[in-house]
């Protein structure tokens, strides 16, 4: 018999896409320059003081080249800037510009509103339980053998 339940990773991906689609649509409706999901994700993992491209790639789970491309397009859009890293003359830090900080604050408000809408749809307790489960420390993935 075939199990028709969708796997949890697929459900998590769909949930993430729901938030991304809502965020990108709201930003576009507000007149912000269009950004890709990768660019939006980059903004979410960027430290206030700045982050190297290599670290951004690691946090995003993408190649350094993908992160580099996203950074350059956001620099060209005036949302990010590159600055020397005070800890290393060879590295550059990626930081939000003043406009990037403004857009990021707007995105955070939109995400909070989307979370509120989700709570209205599925219940505040469900959203709180989902958040608690995702914020819990899961530890490293276990070594599981297929049967």
C-alpha positions in Angstrom: 0.0 0.0 0.0 1.3 3.5 -0.9 1.6 6.1 1.9 0.1 9.3 0.6 1.4 11.5 3.4 3.8 14.1 2.4 7.2 14.1 4.0 8.0 16.6 6.7 10.8 18.3 4.6 8.3 18.9 1.8 5.8 20.4 4.2 8.5 22.7 5.7 9.5 23.8 2.3 5.9 24.6 1.4 5.5 26.6 4.6 8.6 28.6 3.9 7.4 29.3 0.4 4.1 30.5 1.9 6.0 33.1 3.9 8.3 34.0 1.1 5.5 34.5 -1.4 3.6 36.7 1.1 6.6 38.7 1.9 7.7 39.3 -1.7 4.2 40.2 -2.8 3.8 42.7 0.1 7.2 44.3 -0.7 6.3 44.6 -4.4 2.9 46.1 -3.6 4.7 48.7 -1.4 6.9 49.7 -4.3 10.1 48.0 -3.2 12.5 46.8 -5.8 11.8 43.1 -6.6 14.0 40.6 -4.8 14.4 36.9 -5.3 13.7 34.4 -2.5 17.5 33.9 -2.3 18.1 37.6 -1.8 15.4 37.7 0.9 17.0 34.8 2.6 20.3 36.5 2.5 18.9 39.5 4.3 17.5 37.3 7.0 20.9 35.7 7.9 22.9 38.9 7.7 24.4 40.2 11.0 24.0 43.9 11.9 27.8 44.4 12.0 28.3 42.7 8.7 28.9 39.1 7.5 31.4 37.6 5.0 30.1 36.1 1.8 31.4 32.7 2.9 29.5 32.8 6.2 26.4 34.0 4.4 26.6 31.0 2.0 27.1 28.6 5.0 24.1 30.0 6.8 21.9 29.9 3.7 23.0 26.4 2.7 24.1 27.6 -0.8 27.3 27.8 -2.7 29.6 30.7 -2.2 29.0 31.6 -5.8 25.2 31.8 -5.3 25.7 34.0 -2.2 28.1 36.2 -4.1 25.7 36.7 -6.9 22.9 37.6 -4.5 25.2 40.0 -2.7 26.3 41.8 -5.9 22.7 42.2 -7.1 21.7 43.7 -3.7 24.8 46.0 -3.7 23.8 47.2 -7.2 20.2 47.8 -5.9 21.7 50.0 -3.1 20.5 47.7 -0.3 23.9 46.2 0.7 27.4 47.5 0.9 30.9 45.9 1.2 33.2 47.2 3.9 36.7 46.1 5.1 36.7 43.6 7.9 38.6 45.2 10.9 39.6 41.7 12.0 41.2 40.8 8.6 42.6 42.9 5.8 41.8 40.2 3.3 38.1 39.8 4.1 35.2 42.1 3.3 32.0 42.4 5.3 28.6 42.7 3.8 26.3 45.1 5.5 22.9 46.7 5.0 22.9 50.3 3.7 20.5 52.8 5.2 18.0 51.9 2.5 18.6 48.2 3.1 17.9 48.7 6.9 14.7 50.4 6.0 13.6 47.6 3.6 14.6 45.0 6.2 12.5 46.6 8.9 9.5 46.7 6.5 10.1 43.0 5.7 10.1 42.1 9.5 6.8 43.9 9.9 5.3 42.0 6.9 6.6 38.7 8.3 5.0 39.5 11.7 1.7 40.3 10.0 1.9 37.0 8.0 2.5 35.1 11.2 -0.5 36.9 12.7 -2.6 35.9 9.7 -1.4 32.3 10.1 -2.5 32.3 13.7 -5.9 33.5 12.7 -6.1 30.6 10.2 -4.8 27.7 12.2 -4.9 29.0 15.7 -2.5 30.9 17.9 -1.7 27.7 19.9 -0.8 25.9 16.8 1.6 28.7 15.7 3.1 28.8 19.2 3.6 25.0 19.1 5.2 25.2 15.6 7.5 27.9 16.7 8.5 26.0 19.9 9.2 22.8 17.9 11.3 24.7 15.3 13.2 26.6 18.0 14.1 23.5 20.0 17.6 22.1 19.8 17.4 19.1 17.5 21.1 18.1 17.7 23.0 16.7 14.8 21.1 14.5 12.3 21.3 10.9 13.5 22.8 8.1 11.3 19.7 6.2 10.2 19.8 3.1 8.0 17.1 2.5 5.5 15.4 -0.8 6.2 
